[in-house]
Amino acid sequence: MYKNDGNLTTVEYRSGMDFTASVAYIVTAKKAVGSGFCGQTAGKSNVCYLKALPGVLVVTPGDEQKDHGVAFASSLVSALG
């Protein structure tokens, strides 16, 4: 979990998680970010799925502000290369 300017973000690596199936859960505001996508699920949760073979990095902004999740995921992709 990361905290910056009061914004909490959770990053999880899920080994073996199906990237394509995960991205299918994003139903609104789907935005390409590096090796993945960010957006909102049907349950109104903001999430980013980043391809990280052989699994997926799941980025979840704790403040539920989609722009924060997209910004964090973009920074993470840049830092990791």
Secondary structure, 3 states (H helix, E strand, C coil): CEEECCEEEEEEEEECCCHHHHHCCEEEEEEEECCEEEEEECCCCEEEEEEECCEEEEEEECCCCHHHHHHHHHHHHHHHC
